[in-house]
Structure formats: C-alpha cells, structure tokens
Amino acid sequence: MIDHLLVLPRLRIQNANAISSPMTWGFPAMTAFVGTMQALERRLPDDLGLMFSGIGVICHSMEPQVTDKGPVRAFHLTRNPVDKSGNSAAIVEQGRAHIDVSLLIDVEFDDNGTLYSQQQRDEIAQRLYHLVQGMRIAGGSVVPSMNVADRRHAPKLISFNPDDEQQSSADWRRIRRHLLPGFALVQRDDLLKKHTEALKTTDKTATAFDAWLDLSRINHECCAIEDQSSSAATKQQFEWRIRRPYPGWLVPIPVGYAAISPLYNPGEVANARDPERSFRFVESIYSIGEWISPHRIKDPEELFWNVDTDRAKQGIIYCLKNFYAELATAAEGAE
C-alpha cells in the first residue's frame, strides 16, 4: 500500500488527442497522462514540497468525434484558413475525443506533521485541482466540472497509515466506490509474452508483433457443431465463433519510443522542432493493455504508470511501466 494518494476526480476534457500512435486510435496514450503529471509537478508551489512518482487513470466516458454513418468511420476535421495564395491549406488529420477521467497520483514528500491535518490535506487537494484545470491534458482542454457540490467528486489527498492495514484497505475501498462507473487501463505484457510462445508452438517464425496483432483484433473461427442425434444420415453442421484466447477487455496500446537513428548534433537535421537541441529519430513501442473495473483493484499501486528508466541501455528512449500483472499475481499467491 502506498503512503499518500491524490485523487483528482471527474475531469472533463474536450478534444483530447484520439490518435495515440501511428497504428492505434481511441483513448489517449498513457505517455500523455504521465506528461501531465510531470507538468503539474513543475507547477507546484515551493511551499508544498511534493513529488509525484506515478499516475493512474480511470476513464468514465469517451466520445470520439467521428462520423456514425456506415461501416467505415472518419474523424471530424477542422476547416483550416487559406494560405497566402488564397488556396486551401493542407489538412493534417487530427483525431479528437471528449473524455471524462479521474486521475490518481502517487504522492511523496517529507512528512513534517502537516499531512495529519485533514483541513490542510483538503486545501492542498483543492490547490492542485485548480492547477490541473488550467492545463491541457492529452492535447485537450479541461472543462469545469458540473459536480462541484457533490462531495463524492471532490478532490482528495488521502494518507494511508502503514501501521493499520485494515483501515488503509477500508479507505481504498471507499475511494474505489467513488470511481465507479469507470475502467482503469493497466499493462498486460505477460499476456503478450504468453501468446507469443503459444503461436510459436504452431509456427516457429511467429514474433511478438504477430501475437500483438492477433490480440488486437476480433478473430472468428469455424467450429463443427456436435451432433446429438443418433441418425447417421444427419449432415454435419458448422458455425462461426469468436476466438478469445484470454478473458478480459484487451486493447493495443503505445507505451513509449525507441531510437531508430544515431543522436544528431543541434541544427544538423533540417526542419527540427528545436534547432538548439540534439535530435534523434524514434518509433513507437507497443504493448497490450487491459481495461479493468476499479472495484477489482485491491492495491492502488496496480494502477500506477511511471517511466521505466532501466530500459535506457537497450536503445529505449522513453518507456512506461505498469506493475499490475506482477502485483496481482503476487496477491493471488499470498491468498
């Protein structure tokens, strides 16, 4: 169990980036929310002395801005102003979505006794809640909440007592109820590795990318229907069924960036965004995620995403890590 938890509930975000990577779309990438946590930490007042070490996201609703007619959907695009010659400017496709999320942040700081005051904790939570409402999250704008009078949706800074595990569990169960209805996104690298080994049993050339694609789509297979009649003249029948190798709501997600070029000196690459900094070409890193209801999360640490600095030696520029699989497996083994 963590020591301190900041809950920023029911943030309404308009026009968030729905194109999370070159190969996926839908809910914004977790890298955007980790960036929000880091940007909020830089804006903290000096008198608070807080540090953030991880962030979890609960999605309550999502409304992608797409057409709803026909089997093929398209994003709603803006009409850009004309260029200098009076012609229409080139359109860069931008996917947008309206989302309603709650943010849970793992808070660390030097305990000088002030955290034990409930009034001071409420004041700190309110200050941070107002700060985040003036920021952009995943490229979208935060809209003031309509539930300001609802105490269930008020920002909270909770301190868990490490010496009273029973009370800490009760506090977390109360928080989970306030986060319903909703779903939390966690990482399932374990299922990706397991499915890769399963595919290799029938195809030795199968790779992790083949397993990722197989888990990212809805697969149908033709199955024979067992004939319960005793008549030998009955023709064998077949039906199409959805093949689900693992239970749960699995989705493909990007989790970071990997280098695909050497590091260039400042100004060496033309048209770079910042000519004063070094430049390197990167590609997205993909994994498998799972949407889980908060009431199934026994420990808030299972929700948190943070930067995995141990993979820098492998050519990874930026990568996120979530420990849901490890913590959930350990909890089941302890029971």
C-alpha positions as CSV (number, residue, x, y, z in Angstrom):
1,M,0.0,0.0,0.0
2,I,1.3,3.5,-0.9
3,D,1.6,6.3,1.7
4,H,-0.2,9.2,0.1
5,L,-2.7,9.3,-2.8
6,L,-4.0,12.4,-4.7
7,V,-7.4,11.9,-6.3
8,L,-8.5,14.4,-9.0
9,P,-12.0,13.2,-9.9
10,R,-14.2,13.6,-12.9
11,L,-12.1,15.8,-15.1
12,R,-14.0,16.7,-18.3
13,I,-11.6,17.0,-21.2
14,Q,-12.7,18.3,-24.6
15,N,-10.9,17.5,-27.9
16,A,-8.3,15.2,-26.4
17,N,-5.9,13.5,-28.9
18,A,-7.6,10.3,-30.0
19,I,-4.7,9.2,-32.3
20,S,-2.4,7.7,-29.7
21,S,0.2,6.3,-32.2
22,P,0.7,5.6,-35.9
23,M,-1.0,2.2,-35.5
24,T,-3.7,2.8,-32.8
25,W,-6.5,5.2,-32.1
26,G,-9.0,5.6,-29.3
27,F,-8.2,6.5,-25.7
28,P,-5.1,8.9,-25.4
29,A,-1.7,7.2,-24.8
30,M,-0.6,6.9,-21.2
31,T,2.5,8.8,-22.1
32,A,0.2,11.9,-22.4
33,F,-1.0,11.4,-18.8
34,V,2.5,10.8,-17.4
35,G,3.4,14.1,-19.2
36,T,0.5,15.8,-17.5
37,M,1.8,14.5,-14.1
38,Q,5.2,15.8,-14.8
39,A,3.9,19.2,-16.0
40,L,1.7,19.5,-12.9
41,E,4.7,18.7,-10.7
42,R,6.7,21.5,-12.3
43,R,3.9,23.9,-11.5
44,L,3.7,23.0,-7.8
45,P,4.2,25.8,-5.3
46,D,7.6,25.6,-3.5
47,D,5.9,25.6,-0.1
48,L,4.2,22.2,-0.7
49,G,7.4,20.2,-1.3
50,L,5.5,17.4,-3.1
51,M,6.9,14.8,-5.5
52,F,4.9,12.6,-7.9
53,S,6.1,9.1,-8.6
54,G,3.2,7.5,-10.6
55,I,-0.2,8.2,-12.1
56,G,-3.3,6.1,-12.7
57,V,-6.2,6.9,-15.0
58,I,-9.9,5.9,-14.6
59,C,-12.0,6.5,-17.8
60,H,-15.7,7.2,-17.0
61,S,-16.8,8.0,-20.6
62,M,-15.4,8.6,-24.0
63,E,-17.0,10.2,-27.0
64,P,-14.8,10.0,-30.2
65,Q,-15.5,12.8,-32.7
66,V,-16.2,10.5,-35.7
67,T,-19.0,10.0,-38.2
68,D,-21.6,7.5,-37.2
69,K,-22.9,6.5,-40.6
70,G,-21.8,3.4,-42.5
71,P,-19.3,0.7,-41.6
72,V,-16.3,2.9,-42.1
73,R,-15.9,5.9,-39.8
74,A,-13.9,9.1,-40.3
75,F,-12.7,11.8,-37.9
76,H,-14.4,15.2,-37.8
77,L,-11.7,17.5,-39.2
78,T,-11.5,21.3,-38.9
79,R,-11.5,23.6,-41.9
80,N,-8.1,25.4,-41.9
81,P,-7.7,29.0,-43.1
82,V,-6.5,29.6,-46.6
83,D,-2.8,30.1,-47.2
84,K,-1.0,33.2,-48.6
85,S,-2.0,32.4,-52.2
86,G,-5.7,32.0,-51.3
87,N,-5.7,28.2,-51.7
88,S,-6.9,25.8,-49.1
89,A,-4.1,24.8,-46.8
90,A,-3.1,21.1,-46.4
91,I,-5.1,19.2,-43.9
92,V,-3.3,17.2,-41.3
93,E,-5.7,14.6,-39.9
94,Q,-6.3,15.1,-36.2
95,G,-8.5,12.7,-34.2
96,R,-10.3,14.2,-31.2
97,A,-12.4,12.8,-28.4
98,H,-14.3,14.1,-25.4
99,I,-13.4,12.1,-22.3
100,D,-14.3,12.1,-18.6
101,V,-11.4,10.8,-16.4
102,S,-10.3,10.7,-12.9
103,L,-6.5,10.9,-12.1
104,L,-4.9,9.2,-9.2
105,I,-1.3,10.3,-8.4
106,D,1.2,8.7,-6.0
107,V,2.5,11.5,-3.8
108,E,5.7,11.6,-1.9
109,F,7.1,14.3,0.3
110,D,8.9,15.0,3.6
111,D,6.5,14.4,6.4
112,N,6.7,17.3,8.8
113,G,3.4,16.6,10.6
114,T,1.2,18.9,8.4
115,L,-0.2,16.0,6.5
116,Y,-2.0,14.7,9.5
117,S,-4.4,17.7,9.4
118,Q,-7.5,16.9,7.4
119,Q,-8.1,20.6,6.7
120,Q,-4.6,21.0,5.3
121,R,-4.9,17.9,3.1
122,D,-8.2,19.3,1.7
123,E,-6.6,22.6,1.0
124,I,-3.7,21.0,-0.9
125,A,-6.0,18.9,-2.9
126,Q,-8.1,21.9,-3.9
127,R,-5.0,23.9,-4.9
128,L,-3.8,21.1,-7.2
129,Y,-7.3,20.6,-8.6
130,H,-7.4,24.2,-9.6
131,L,-3.9,24.0,-11.1
132,V,-4.8,21.0,-13.3
133,Q,-8.0,22.7,-14.6
134,G,-5.8,25.4,-16.2
135,M,-3.7,22.8,-18.0
136,R,-4.1,20.9,-21.2
137,I,-4.4,17.1,-20.8
138,A,-3.6,14.9,-23.8
139,G,-3.9,17.9,-26.1
140,G,-7.4,18.7,-24.8
141,S,-8.9,21.4,-22.7
142,V,-10.2,20.8,-19.2
143,V,-13.8,21.9,-18.8
144,P,-15.1,22.9,-15.3
145,S,-16.9,20.0,-13.6
146,M,-20.7,20.2,-13.1
147,N,-20.5,18.2,-9.9
148,V,-18.7,20.7,-7.7
149,A,-21.4,20.4,-5.0
150,D,-21.1,16.6,-4.9
151,R,-18.7,15.6,-2.1
152,R,-18.1,12.2,-3.7
153,H,-16.5,14.0,-6.6
154,A,-14.4,16.4,-4.6
155,P,-10.6,16.3,-4.9
156,K,-8.9,14.3,-2.1
157,L,-5.4,13.8,-0.6
158,I,-5.5,10.6,1.3
159,S,-2.8,9.5,3.8
160,F,-2.7,5.7,4.4
161,N,-1.5,4.5,7.7
162,P,1.2,1.9,7.1
163,D,0.7,0.5,10.7
164,D,-3.0,-0.1,10.2
165,E,-3.5,-2.2,7.1
166,Q,-7.2,-2.8,7.8
167,Q,-8.0,0.9,7.9
168,S,-5.9,1.5,4.8
169,S,-7.9,-1.2,2.9
170,A,-11.2,0.3,4.1
171,D,-10.1,3.8,2.8
172,W,-9.1,2.4,-0.6
173,R,-12.5,0.5,-0.9
174,R,-14.3,3.8,-0.2
175,I,-12.3,5.5,-3.0
176,R,-13.0,2.7,-5.4
177,R,-16.7,3.1,-4.9
178,H,-16.5,6.8,-5.8
179,L,-14.6,5.9,-9.0
180,L,-17.5,3.8,-10.3
181,P,-18.7,3.5,-13.0
182,G,-15.4,3.5,-14.9
183,F,-12.5,1.5,-16.2
184,A,-8.7,1.6,-15.5
185,L,-6.1,0.9,-18.1
186,V,-3.3,-1.5,-17.0
187,Q,-0.5,-3.1,-18.8
188,R,-0.5,-6.8,-19.7
189,D,2.9,-7.6,-21.1
190,D,2.6,-11.1,-19.5
191,L,-0.3,-12.0,-21.9
192,L,1.7,-10.7,-24.9
193,K,4.7,-12.9,-24.0
194,K,2.4,-15.9,-23.3
195,H,0.6,-15.6,-26.6
196,T,3.9,-15.3,-28.5
197,E,5.0,-18.6,-27.1
198,A,1.6,-20.1,-27.9
199,L,1.9,-19.0,-31.5
200,K,5.4,-20.4,-31.8
201,T,4.2,-23.9,-31.0
202,T,2.4,-24.0,-34.4
203,D,4.6,-21.5,-36.3
204,K,8.3,-21.2,-35.3
205,T,8.6,-18.0,-37.3
206,A,5.9,-16.2,-35.2
207,T,7.1,-13.0,-33.5
208,A,5.8,-10.7,-30.8
209,F,4.3,-8.5,-33.5
210,D,2.2,-11.4,-34.8
211,A,0.9,-12.0,-31.2
212,W,0.2,-8.3,-30.8
213,L,-1.9,-8.2,-34.0
214,D,-3.7,-11.4,-33.0
215,L,-4.7,-10.0,-29.6
216,S,-5.6,-6.6,-31.1
217,R,-8.4,-7.9,-33.4
218,I,-11.6,-9.9,-33.2
219,N,-10.9,-13.4,-34.5
220,H,-13.6,-15.7,-35.8
221,E,-13.1,-19.4,-36.4
222,C,-15.3,-22.1,-38.0
223,C,-16.2,-24.8,-35.5
224,A,-18.2,-28.0,-36.0
225,I,-21.4,-28.4,-34.1
226,E,-21.6,-31.7,-32.2
227,D,-24.4,-33.8,-33.5
228,Q,-26.5,-35.1,-30.6
229,S,-28.9,-37.2,-32.8
230,S,-28.3,-40.9,-33.4
231,S,-29.1,-40.8,-37.1
232,A,-26.1,-41.4,-39.3
233,A,-27.7,-39.5,-42.2
234,T,-27.6,-36.2,-40.4
235,K,-25.3,-33.8,-42.1
236,Q,-22.5,-32.2,-40.0
237,Q,-23.1,-28.5,-39.3
238,F,-20.7,-25.7,-38.6
239,E,-20.9,-22.2,-37.1
240,W,-18.6,-19.2,-36.7
241,R,-17.4,-18.4,-33.2
242,I,-15.3,-15.6,-31.8
243,R,-12.0,-16.9,-30.6
244,R,-10.8,-15.3,-27.3
245,P,-7.5,-16.8,-26.1
246,Y,-7.7,-14.8,-22.8
247,P,-10.5,-13.3,-20.8
248,G,-10.8,-9.5,-20.3
249,W,-11.0,-6.4,-22.4
250,L,-7.6,-6.3,-24.2
251,V,-6.5,-3.4,-26.3
252,P,-3.3,-2.5,-28.2
253,I,-1.5,0.5,-26.6
254,P,1.7,2.5,-27.2
255,V,4.0,2.7,-24.2
256,G,6.9,4.8,-25.3
257,Y,9.5,5.4,-28.0
258,A,12.6,3.6,-29.2
259,A,15.6,5.0,-31.1
260,I,16.0,4.2,-34.8
261,S,18.9,6.6,-35.6
262,P,22.0,7.9,-34.0
263,L,21.9,11.1,-32.0
264,Y,22.4,14.2,-34.2
265,N,24.0,17.4,-33.1
266,P,21.8,20.6,-32.7
267,G,21.0,22.0,-36.1
268,E,22.3,19.0,-38.1
269,V,18.8,17.8,-39.0
270,A,16.7,20.2,-41.2
271,N,13.3,21.3,-40.0
272,A,13.7,20.0,-36.5
273,R,11.3,21.5,-34.0
274,D,14.0,22.8,-31.8
275,P,17.3,23.6,-33.6
276,E,19.1,24.3,-30.3
277,R,18.8,20.7,-29.1
278,S,20.1,17.3,-30.2
279,F,17.9,15.2,-32.4
280,R,17.1,11.6,-32.9
281,F,14.5,9.7,-34.9
282,V,12.3,7.3,-32.9
283,E,9.4,4.8,-33.4
284,S,6.6,3.9,-31.0
285,I,6.8,1.0,-28.7
286,Y,3.6,-1.1,-28.4
287,S,2.2,-3.4,-25.8
288,I,-1.1,-4.9,-24.7
289,G,-3.4,-3.2,-22.2
290,E,-6.5,-4.3,-20.3
291,W,-9.4,-2.2,-19.1
292,I,-10.4,-3.3,-15.6
293,S,-13.1,-2.0,-13.3
294,P,-11.7,-0.2,-10.3
295,H,-13.6,-2.5,-7.8
296,R,-11.3,-5.3,-8.9
297,I,-8.1,-3.3,-7.9
298,K,-7.1,-4.5,-4.5
299,D,-4.0,-2.3,-4.2
300,P,-3.8,1.3,-5.8
301,E,-0.2,0.5,-6.8
302,E,-1.6,-1.7,-9.5
303,L,-3.0,1.4,-11.3
304,F,0.2,3.5,-11.5
305,W,2.2,4.1,-14.6
306,N,5.7,5.5,-14.3
307,V,8.8,5.9,-16.5
308,D,10.9,2.7,-16.8
309,T,14.5,4.0,-16.6
310,D,16.0,0.5,-16.6
311,R,15.5,0.1,-20.3
312,A,17.6,3.0,-21.5
313,K,20.5,0.7,-22.0
314,Q,18.5,-1.2,-24.6
315,G,18.2,1.7,-27.0
316,I,14.8,2.7,-25.5
317,I,14.5,6.5,-25.3
318,Y,11.3,6.6,-23.3
319,C,9.2,3.8,-22.0
320,L,6.4,3.4,-19.4
321,K,5.8,0.5,-17.0
322,N,2.8,-0.7,-15.0
323,F,3.1,-3.4,-12.4
324,Y,-0.5,-4.7,-12.4
325,A,0.4,-8.2,-13.6
326,E,3.2,-8.7,-11.1
327,L,1.3,-7.3,-8.1
328,A,-2.0,-9.1,-9.0
329,T,-0.1,-12.4,-9.3
330,A,1.7,-11.9,-6.0
331,A,-1.6,-11.1,-4.3
332,E,-3.2,-14.3,-5.6
333,G,-0.2,-16.3,-4.5
334,A,-0.4,-14.8,-1.0
335,E,-4.0,-15.8,-0.7
